[in-house]
Each structure stands twice: as structure tokens, then as C-alpha cells.
Amino acid sequence: MCSPKCATIILIGINVIFFLLGLGIIIPGILLLVDNEAINDKIIPLFKELSLGSTNFGDLAKNLPIALISLGSLVLVISVIGLLGTCCCKIRCFLMVYAIIVIILLIGKVVVLALWYFMNDKFTTTIKDEMLKNLKAKYTNDDLTSNEISTSWNQLQLAFECCAINAVTSATNDFDNTTWQTGSPPPSTDIPISCCPGVTSSNYTAAAATNPLCPSLTTVAPSGQYSKGCYDAVKDFATKYSVAFICIGVFILLTEIAAVIFACSLCKKSKTGSLV
């Protein structure tokens, strides 16, 4: 085992890393909070329709940035406690509190990473099934005013540049069995205008699509629409953040193990009076 002086230097370094990692968690949380593409009040009503056990995807999407900012702030506080306990060696209680908190966080992160690993496939499959059911049952209007859920679907397609749940490649697509297509009178187009590049919330009623063939008539195979389905678009957006979070989480996990070892070592040395 390294000397107390060596352990002190290493633990100071670990807590500096903790401090930076805390900032690394807070910053993505802030970015998510201000990212109108993902956390959009016009899209949230749709996400609230997607059930995830006892909660829903909308609540998770709204609360995730706050949770990240809170977690990052907690890591910052822990790093300060660790630095106080390390630099002021006589404050043994700081080292003890620090070690206990880090151990609790360590256990929590192991549980979260294990749940993510074993439930990720089930989670993504559930979301896709929920999206398909909701589109079929509640997509009723190709506009931004008539129906809240239909508006949310159209806003989602505009924001994420996607069309339907699965990519639309032929006249047979996810919109076929929606209330919008089976209603009376039926629409003249096979897919909504929100699937077409060049359409925005401000020019929606003008149907100013970049490709004049989009949306195609129901008698013609769709063309010119966004090539990606909304399930893949949302999943890709989430993956962009989750990969960074998992990497940071694993790094914090390893750093926490080292922090506990050196904190306990210093705590023991301060008790025996052998701290140099």
C-alpha cells in the first residue's frame, strides 16, 4: 500500500476528477433542458401517451435533465467533501462521510447499469409497440390545430425529420390503419405533409414541401418523404446522449472504487496517528 502522503495526493486527484465529472453531467443536463427538439411542449403530450410501467416516456423526458443536473450537483458536493477531508487531514469525519456516500453511490450505479443492460432490449421494444398502437388509435388529423395528439405526431415528424414509426418505403405503411386514413371522407394523400422535407410549423398550411411529389396521392407510392422512421430517429437521439452517459458512468464507477480505497486508508492512518 502506498504511503499516506501518496494516498493523499491520489485522493486529491480523484476528487478533482470527480469535480470535472460533475460538470460533465450537469452540462448535458442543461443542454437537454434547452434542447427544444427533444423536450418540446408540443411533442410531450404524445410522449405522455407512451406508457413505461407505472410512468410514461413524457415524464421521463421532462425529468431527465433535472435528474442529471441534480446528480451532477451531488457529485460536485461529494468532491468538495472529499477535498476537505483529504486536505484537512484532522477532519476525519469528512473522510468517513465521504467514503460512506461514495459506497452508496457505487452500489446505486452498479444496480442502474445492470438494469440498463438487462432491460434495454425490452425497453426499446415496448416503446416501439406503444408508438405503433398510439399512431393507429389516435392519429386523426394532418394539421397542427385539430387534435393534441395528432399535432404532437406531426410536430415529432417535423422536429426529428422522420415519417411514421417504421420507415415509409411503399404505399403500405404505418398510416394505413390510422383513424386519419380510415375516416370519412378519407384523405387524398397516403402520408401527412409533416413527413415532407421543407415543411415547418410556420409554412405547414401552405404545404411548401421541397419535393412537389410529397405527400403523394393515395393512388401513388409515396416519394420524397423523410427516409427514417420516427422510432429510429428518437432512438438515435437518445443513443447520442446515452453512450456519453454510460461512458461517464463507468469511468465514475472505477474512480469511486479507487476513492473508497484511498479514503479508507487515510481514515485508518488518521485514527492511528500515523498520517504524515
HUCOR-V271573 format. One record per residue. N is the residue number from 1. RES is the residue in one letter. OMEGA is omega in whole degrees, -180 to 180 (999 if undefined). BURIAL is # if it has 24 or more other ideal C-beta (glycine too) atoms within 12 Angstrom, else .. D_LAST is the distance of its C-alpha to the last C-alpha in Angstrom with 2 decimals. Layout:
# HUCOR-V271573
N RES OMEGA BURIAL D_LAST
N RES OMEGA BURIAL D_LAST
This chain:
# HUCOR-V271573
1 M -178 . 14.55
2 C -178 . 12.15
3 S 178 . 8.45
4 P 179 # 6.23
5 K 178 . 6.23
6 C -180 . 9.87
7 A 179 # 10.55
8 T -179 # 9.62
9 I -179 . 11.98
10 I -178 # 14.51
11 L 174 # 14.69
12 I 178 # 15.27
13 G 179 . 17.93
14 I -178 # 19.43
15 N 172 # 19.88
16 V 177 . 21.47
17 I 176 # 23.77
18 F -179 # 24.46
19 F 180 # 25.48
20 L 178 . 27.83
21 L 176 # 29.22
22 G 176 # 29.96
23 L 180 . 32.00
24 G 176 # 33.52
25 I -178 # 34.84
26 I -175 # 36.03
27 I 176 . 38.00
28 P 177 # 40.22
29 G 178 # 40.77
30 I 179 . 42.05
31 L 177 . 44.17
32 L -178 # 45.70
33 L -178 . 46.38
34 V -179 . 48.38
35 D -177 . 49.90
36 N 179 . 53.48
37 E -177 # 54.44
38 A -178 # 52.51
39 I -175 # 52.17
40 N -178 # 55.73
41 D 179 . 57.55
42 K 179 # 60.71
43 I -177 # 59.21
44 I 179 # 57.16
45 P 177 # 60.36
46 L 180 # 60.89
47 F 179 # 57.31
48 K 178 # 57.68
49 E -176 # 60.62
50 L -174 # 58.49
51 S 174 . 57.25
52 L -176 . 53.97
53 G -178 . 54.19
54 S 179 . 53.85
55 T 179 . 52.84
56 N -175 . 54.23
57 F 179 # 53.20
58 G 179 # 53.92
59 D 178 . 51.41
60 L -179 # 48.78
61 A -179 # 49.56
62 K -174 . 49.40
63 N -177 . 46.20
64 L 179 # 44.20
65 P 180 # 43.19
66 I 179 . 42.11
67 A -180 . 40.12
68 L 179 # 38.33
69 I 179 # 37.56
70 S 179 . 36.26
71 L 179 # 34.09
72 G 179 # 32.70
73 S 178 . 31.97
74 L 178 # 30.17
75 V 178 # 27.95
76 L 180 # 27.18
77 V 180 # 26.27
78 I -180 # 24.02
79 S 178 # 22.19
80 V 177 # 21.72
81 I 179 # 20.39
82 G 180 # 17.91
83 L 178 # 16.79
84 L -179 # 16.55
85 G -178 # 14.52
86 T -177 # 12.11
87 C 178 . 11.97
88 C -168 . 12.11
89 C -179 # 9.39
90 K -179 . 11.24
91 I -176 . 14.35
92 R -178 # 14.12
93 C 178 . 17.91
94 F 179 # 17.78
95 L -180 # 15.91
96 M 179 . 18.48
97 V 179 . 21.39
98 Y -178 # 20.37
99 A -179 # 20.24
100 I -179 . 23.56
101 I -179 # 25.30
102 V 178 # 24.37
103 I 179 . 25.65
104 I 178 . 28.86
105 L 179 # 29.37
106 L 179 # 28.79
107 I 180 . 31.52
108 G -179 . 33.77
109 K 177 # 33.61
110 V 179 . 34.41
111 V -179 . 37.41
112 V 180 # 38.61
113 L 179 # 38.41
114 A 179 . 40.24
115 L 179 . 42.93
116 W -178 . 43.37
117 Y -174 . 43.83
118 F -175 . 46.34
119 M -176 . 48.24
120 N -180 . 48.42
121 D 179 . 51.84
122 K -180 . 53.25
123 F -178 . 51.95
124 T 178 # 53.61
125 T 179 . 56.82
126 T 180 . 57.08
127 I -179 # 56.72
128 K 178 # 59.45
129 D -180 . 61.81
130 E 179 # 61.25
131 M 179 # 61.99
132 L 180 # 65.19
133 K -178 . 66.42
134 N 179 # 65.78
135 L -178 # 67.49
136 K -174 # 70.51
137 A -168 . 70.90
138 K 175 # 69.91
139 Y -173 # 70.58
140 T -173 # 73.87
141 N 176 # 74.12
142 D 177 # 73.54
143 D -177 # 72.65
144 L -175 # 69.93
145 T -169 . 71.67
146 S -172 . 73.64
147 N -174 # 70.99
148 E -177 # 67.27
149 I 177 # 66.23
150 S 177 # 68.58
151 T 179 # 67.22
152 S 177 # 63.65
153 W -180 # 64.74
154 N 177 # 66.35
155 Q 177 # 63.35
156 L -179 # 61.09
157 Q 177 # 63.36
158 L -175 # 63.42
159 A -175 # 59.65
160 F 179 # 58.64
161 E -177 # 61.73
162 C -179 # 62.79
163 C -179 # 65.94
164 A 179 # 66.41
165 I 173 # 63.87
166 N -179 # 64.83
167 A 180 . 65.83
168 V -179 # 69.50
169 T -179 . 71.40
170 S 179 . 74.90
171 A 176 . 77.25
172 T -177 . 75.80
173 N -174 # 72.45
174 D -179 # 70.37
175 F -173 # 72.57
176 D -175 # 75.73
177 N 178 . 75.39
178 T 177 # 73.91
179 T 179 # 75.88
180 W -178 # 76.23
181 Q -176 # 78.16
182 T -179 . 80.14
183 G -180 . 81.16
184 S -1 . 84.54
185 P 179 . 85.32
186 P 179 . 83.00
187 P -180 # 81.13
188 S -179 . 82.60
189 T -176 # 79.36
190 D 178 # 77.40
191 I -180 # 73.93
192 P -180 # 72.84
193 I -180 # 72.60
194 S 177 # 68.82
195 C -171 # 68.53
196 C 176 # 69.85
197 P 180 # 67.86
198 G 180 # 68.66
199 V 177 # 69.09
200 T 178 . 66.88
201 S -176 # 66.97
202 S -179 . 68.88
203 N -173 . 71.59
204 Y -177 # 71.79
205 T 179 . 75.31
206 A 179 . 76.57
207 A -176 . 75.54
208 A 179 . 74.44
209 A 178 # 73.08
210 T 178 . 72.39
211 N -178 . 74.55
212 P 179 . 77.98
213 L -179 . 78.34
214 C 0 # 75.40
215 P -178 # 75.86
216 S 176 # 78.66
217 L -178 . 81.66
218 T -180 . 81.69
219 T -176 . 84.32
220 V 176 . 82.10
221 A -178 . 78.87
222 P 177 # 75.92
223 S 177 # 74.83
224 G -178 # 72.50
225 Q 175 # 70.05
226 Y -174 # 66.26
227 S -176 . 65.57
228 K 174 # 62.50
229 G -175 # 62.72
230 C 177 # 60.71
231 Y 180 # 58.79
232 D -179 # 57.41
233 A 179 # 56.84
234 V 180 # 54.78
235 K 179 # 52.91
236 D 179 . 52.10
237 F 180 # 50.86
238 A -179 # 48.57
239 T -180 . 47.38
240 K 179 . 46.43
241 Y -173 # 43.82
242 S 178 # 42.93
243 V 179 . 41.93
244 A -179 . 39.38
245 F -180 # 38.11
246 I 179 . 37.86
247 C 178 . 35.92
248 I -179 # 33.48
249 G 179 # 33.34
250 V 179 . 32.57
251 F 177 # 29.86
252 I -180 # 28.29
253 L -180 # 28.69
254 L 179 . 26.71
255 T 179 # 24.00
256 E 179 # 23.82
257 I 178 . 23.39
258 A -179 # 20.36
259 A 180 # 18.98
260 V -179 # 19.53
261 I -176 # 17.87
262 F 177 # 14.55
263 A 178 # 14.77
264 C 179 # 15.47
265 S 179 # 12.63
266 L 180 # 10.07
267 C 179 # 12.41
268 K -180 . 12.46
269 K -180 # 8.78
270 S 179 # 8.98
271 K -178 . 12.19
272 T 178 . 11.23
273 G -178 . 8.54
274 S -178 . 6.24
275 L -177 # 3.79
276 V 999 . 0.00
